[in-house]
Amino acid sequence: MRAVQVTEHGGPEVLHTVDVADPEPGPEELLVGIAASGVNFIDTYQRGGIYQVSLPFTPGSEGAGTVLSVGSGVHGFEIGDRVAWAMVPGSYAERAVVPASKAVALPTTLGERTAAAAMLQGLTAHYLTASTHAVKPGTVALVHAAAGGMGLLLTQLITLRGGHVIATVSTPEKERLAREAGAEDVIRYTEQDVTSRVRELTGGVGVHVAYDGVGRDTFDASLASLRPRGTLALFGAASGPVPPVDPQRLNSAGSVFLTRPTLAHHMLDRAELDWRVGELFDLITRNELRIRIGGSYPLADAADAHEALEGRRTTGKVLLEP
Ligand SMILES: NC(=O)c1ccc[n+]([C@@H]2O[C@H](COP(=O)([O-])OP(=O)(O)OC[C@H]3O[C@@H](n4cnc5c(N)ncnc54)[C@H](OP(=O)(O)O)[C@@H]3O)[C@@H](O)[C@H]2O)c1
């Protein structure tokens, strides 16, 4: 089969498409023919070596497709089933082995492209708004990079839960998308000062929660935008990692809470995965949550997909379609 391989850490140019042997499913695993793989920022951190992965490796940790064969001891899945997954390595390929424990069956009305686009970022937006900080009617939230893959999902979920979104974006087109997703206030953070604008918009009080996947460039503004006892959910580093933080800053900012959560700790068992996926797929199939696929590339153009994502040129989800 064809698969993308990284043999040395570096920029997008280290992503090469090569021929490799078809993987074999072991016990309690499925072999899946991949229809679409999601591209995520974590793939760029792994490619660049910010996150350690031993070389060589095939990037990609989510996708959707059709079961081609099943290993011993698999219950609940058979050949021909359509499935999706997140947090399984090796999805930039024509085929992947997926543990049955991480596979979810697709409802008949949900296409593979949409499912691949929804899994990792959708489950993340779910845990951030349901578990990290339970958004309820009246919650005021700051969402950075609101037209991105995570941003559009967070903005919609917060709005669906009755919250008020103050979004940040870099361009007029991204502002339009953030507003369409439900953001009531939008700050062009490349031109406006986020902290003072948030204070103005909230009558000087600040937000209950700041969702920050941008990291280094936005961290200080996120912290300074919280109301007393607010929460800063730092869930990524699109602009680079945040330098070490003195805990005393959390006191000065208003006895606030800082967390650096990750999806792996929010799908700890099958029941938790099924709960989050069930709510996510329900919202999508009822058309209440829209999945925007902003870009799609063949496997061989994975480098272009990474360049676009890191170059701030994408909106919504980026897919590879083998
Ligand atoms: N912790 C978790 O469980 C988890 C799971 C999924 C994703 N994430 C994180 O969520 C964040 C967003 O991921 P995504 O895949 O949805 O990406 P994305 O938001 O679609 O793309 C990143 C966006 O960040 C903004 N940005 C600001 N400064 C940037 C810079 N210097 N370089 C690149 N982008 C910059 C850009 O939007 P503007 O042009 O509007 O500024 C850009 O479009 C990432 O940090 C990722 O690691 C975390």
The ligand as an SDF file (V2000), in Angstrom:
LIG
                    3D

 48 52  0  0  0  0  0  0  0  0999 V2000
   -5.2230   19.0960   23.4740 N   0  0  0  0  0  0  0  0  0  0  0  0
   -5.9730   18.4510   22.6130 C   0  0  0  0  0  0  0  0  0  0  0  0
   -6.6610   17.4870   23.0090 O   0  0  0  0  0  0  0  0  0  0  0  0
   -6.0260   18.9140   21.1910 C   0  0  0  0  0  0  0  0  0  0  0  0
   -6.7390   18.2050   20.2280 C   0  0  0  0  0  0  0  0  0  0  0  0
   -6.8440   18.7480   18.9350 C   0  0  0  0  0  0  0  0  0  0  0  0
   -6.1860   19.9390   18.6150 C   0  0  0  0  0  0  0  0  0  0  0  0
   -5.4620   20.5500   19.5770 N   0  0  0  0  0  0  0  0  0  0  0  0
   -4.7700   21.8410   19.3000 C   0  0  0  0  0  0  0  0  0  0  0  0
   -5.7060   22.7640   18.8000 O   0  0  0  0  0  0  0  0  0  0  0  0
   -5.0140   23.7610   18.0760 C   0  0  0  0  0  0  0  0  0  0  0  0
   -5.7460   24.0000   16.7690 C   0  0  0  0  0  0  0  0  0  0  0  0
   -5.6070   22.8570   15.9600 O   0  0  0  0  0  0  0  0  0  0  0  0
   -6.3160   22.7680   14.5240 P   0  0  0  0  0  0  0  0  0  0  0  0
   -5.8260   21.5250   13.8910 O   0  0  0  0  0  0  0  0  0  0  0  0
   -7.7630   22.9970   14.6930 O   0  0  0  0  0  0  0  0  0  0  0  0
   -5.6290   23.9780   13.7590 O   0  0  0  0  0  0  0  0  0  0  0  0
   -6.3410   25.2820   13.2060 P   0  0  0  0  0  0  0  0  0  0  0  0
   -6.9340   26.0430   14.3310 O   0  0  0  0  0  0  0  0  0  0  0  0
   -7.1970   24.9260   12.0650 O   0  0  0  0  0  0  0  0  0  0  0  0
   -5.1080   26.0830   12.6550 O   0  0  0  0  0  0  0  0  0  0  0  0
   -4.3210   26.8590   13.5140 C   0  0  0  0  0  0  0  0  0  0  0  0
   -4.7900   28.3120   13.5640 C   0  0  0  0  0  0  0  0  0  0  0  0
   -4.1200   28.9560   14.6220 O   0  0  0  0  0  0  0  0  0  0  0  0
   -3.9930   30.3100   14.3240 C   0  0  0  0  0  0  0  0  0  0  0  0
   -2.6180   30.7680   14.5290 N   0  0  0  0  0  0  0  0  0  0  0  0
   -2.2710   31.8390   15.2710 C   0  0  0  0  0  0  0  0  0  0  0  0
   -0.9450   32.0110   15.2510 N   0  0  0  0  0  0  0  0  0  0  0  0
   -0.4370   31.0320   14.4800 C   0  0  0  0  0  0  0  0  0  0  0  0
    0.8730   30.7110   14.0740 C   0  0  0  0  0  0  0  0  0  0  0  0
    1.9560   31.4380   14.4590 N   0  0  0  0  0  0  0  0  0  0  0  0
    1.0520   29.6420   13.2630 N   0  0  0  0  0  0  0  0  0  0  0  0
    0.0180   28.9070   12.8780 C   0  0  0  0  0  0  0  0  0  0  0  0
   -1.2730   29.1780   13.2280 N   0  0  0  0  0  0  0  0  0  0  0  0
   -1.4970   30.2390   14.0240 C   0  0  0  0  0  0  0  0  0  0  0  0
   -4.3950   30.5010   12.8450 C   0  0  0  0  0  0  0  0  0  0  0  0
   -5.6880   31.0990   12.8130 O   0  0  0  0  0  0  0  0  0  0  0  0
   -5.7580   32.7080   12.5520 P   0  0  0  0  0  0  0  0  0  0  0  0
   -5.2260   32.8980   11.1740 O   0  0  0  0  0  0  0  0  0  0  0  0
   -7.1850   33.0640   12.6990 O   0  0  0  0  0  0  0  0  0  0  0  0
   -4.8680   33.3080   13.5890 O   0  0  0  0  0  0  0  0  0  0  0  0
   -4.4330   29.0820   12.3160 C   0  0  0  0  0  0  0  0  0  0  0  0
   -5.3470   28.9360   11.2550 O   0  0  0  0  0  0  0  0  0  0  0  0
   -3.5800   23.2520   17.9030 C   0  0  0  0  0  0  0  0  0  0  0  0
   -2.7570   23.8920   18.8330 O   0  0  0  0  0  0  0  0  0  0  0  0
   -3.6880   21.7820   18.2440 C   0  0  0  0  0  0  0  0  0  0  0  0
   -2.5050   21.2340   18.7350 O   0  0  0  0  0  0  0  0  0  0  0  0
   -5.3660   20.0650   20.8490 C   0  0  0  0  0  0  0  0  0  0  0  0
  1  2  1  0
  2  3  2  0
  2  4  1  0
  4  5  1  0
  4 48  2  0
  5  6  2  0
  6  7  1  0
  7  8  2  0
  8  9  1  0
  8 48  1  0
  9 10  1  0
  9 46  1  0
 10 11  1  0
 11 12  1  0
 11 44  1  0
 12 13  1  0
 13 14  1  0
 14 15  2  0
 14 16  1  0
 14 17  1  0
 17 18  1  0
 18 19  2  0
 18 20  1  0
 18 21  1  0
 21 22  1  0
 22 23  1  0
 23 24  1  0
 23 42  1  0
 24 25  1  0
 25 26  1  0
 25 36  1  0
 26 27  1  0
 26 35  1  0
 27 28  2  0
 28 29  1  0
 29 30  1  0
 29 35  2  0
 30 31  1  0
 30 32  2  0
 32 33  1  0
 33 34  2  0
 34 35  1  0
 36 37  1  0
 36 42  1  0
 37 38  1  0
 38 39  2  0
 38 40  1  0
 38 41  1  0
 42 43  1  0
 44 45  1  0
 44 46  1  0
 46 47  1  0
M  CHG  2   8   1  16  -1
M  END
$$$$
